[in-house]
Amino acid sequence: MADSPVPNGNGGAAAQPDDLTPTLNALAQYAKDLSFENPNAPRSLQPQQQGPQINIQVNVNAKQLAEEDFEVDLRLEGDAKIGAEVLFAFELTYSGIFRLRNIPQDQMHPAVMIECPRLLFPFARQIIADAVRNGGFPPLYIDPIDFVGLYRQKAAEAQMQGGNA
């Protein structure tokens, strides 16, 4: 029986230079910027009469590094307040370097702005949960993000701004 290379799922073996299979590979991922503030400690750590109001903003940015390589930034900002008092606030920019091959040009932008942050999100979510827990609060597990919806919303905003120019 002849040995034939079998793909290992990590880009090894079996990939031939003329292979036209679309691929998206994460080459690196890292916390680019992380900030956690507990401005009213230790008072903010005392039991509260009511639960806090939690606000979270999400933003995705990308820049092309090479023909097939992109850096994608997933930015999560948020805070927890009771009334006007801030219990805690955080900012995280979690980034990744991605290589996209054999993806049709009309699908490249959605792949970068939807699929790449979708791959980064679980790691960013855990960093936020750990930071909040280490700040003395119960961990904050951010609900899953609809990156398709976010992409469509940003596209609609950009189209409206383009129409108003």
N, C-alpha and C positions, 0 to 999 in steps of 0.2 A: 504494500500500500504506500503510495507516495504522500509525502508530507506537503501540505499546502498551508500557507499562512492564514491564520484566523484572526479577525480583528479583536483587540482586547478592550475596546471601549475607551481607551485613553489615547487614541491617535497613533498607536503603535502598529506594527506589521500591516499587512494587507492593503494599506492605502497606496494606490498607484498615482503617479503624477497626472495621469489623464483621467482620474476619477472625477466625475462631475457631481457627486453627491453633495448637497448643501450641508455645511457644517458650521457650528458656532461653538468655539472653544474658549473657556475662561483661562487666560494665561496667568493672571495674578489678580488678587483682590486684597484690599487694605483699607484701614480707617485713615482717611486723609485729614479729618478734623473732628474732634470730639470735645464737647463742653457740657458739663453738668453743674447746675447751680442749685444750692439749697439756701437761699438768701435769708430766711427767717429761722434757721436752726438756732437753738434747739426747740423753740416754741412751735415750729411747724411739725415737729415729730410727736407732739402730744396727741392723745385721742381727740378726734374731731366729732362734732355733733352731726355733720352731714358729709357726704362724699364730695370730692372735688369735681370741678368742671375741668375736663381735659380737652385741650385743643391741640391738634396735630396738623402740620402742613407738610406736603410732600412735593418734591420737585425732582425732575430728572434732566440732566444735561449730558451732552456727549461731545467729544471732539475726535476728529480723525487723526491718528498718529502716523499711519502708513496706509498703503493701498487697501490692505485687508484688516488693519488693526485700529481699534477704537478704545478710548478711555471713556467710561460711563460713570457719572457721579449720581448717586442716589442720596438726596439731601432730605433728612427728616428733622423737623423742628417742632418743639411742642412745649407745653407747660401744663401745670395743674394749679388751679386757683380755687379758693373758697372766698366768694365775694371778690374783693379787690386784692386780697392777700395771696401772693405767689407762694405755693408750697415748694415747687421745684420747676426748673426749666432745663431743657436740653437742646442741643444741636449736634447733629451727626452728619458728616459727609462720608459715605462709604462708597469706595470706588473699585472699579475692576477694569482690567485690560482684556479685551475680547478680540478674537480673530474670527472673522466671518469670511467663509469661502463659498464660492459657487452659489451665491444668493442673488436672484434676479435684482437688478437695480431698483425696480419699483417696489421691492419688498425689503430693501436694505434699511431704510429709515425706520419702518415699524419694527424690524427685528432688533435694531440697536436700542430703540426707545421703549420697547415693550418687553422683549425676551431677556435682554441683558439685566435690566433692573429687577425683573422677576427672579432671576438667579441670585442677585445680590440681597434681596429683601430678607430672607430668613436669617442671614448673618447679621444684618443691620438691626433687625428686630431683637435678636439675642443681646447685642451690645447695649441697646437701650434698656432692655429689661434688667441686665446686670448693673448698669450705671444707676438706675433708679433704686434698685435693691441695695446697692452699696451706699447710696445716699440716705438710707434709713427708712425707706418706704417699701411697701409691697412691690414686687416687680411689675412693670407695666408691659404687658404683652399686646403690642399693636395688632389690631385686626388685619387680616389679609387686605392687600391693596389691589384694586381693579386697575391694572396698568393699561388695559385696552381702553377703559373708560377715561382714564387720565389722558391718554394719548389723543383720543377723540376730542376731549374738552380743549386741550391745548391747540389742536388743529383748528377747531371752530373759532377759538379766540384769535388765532393768527389770521384766519380768513376774514374775520370781521374787522380786524385792524387794517388789513390790506385793502378792504373795501372802503374804509373810511379815509384812506390817504388821498 
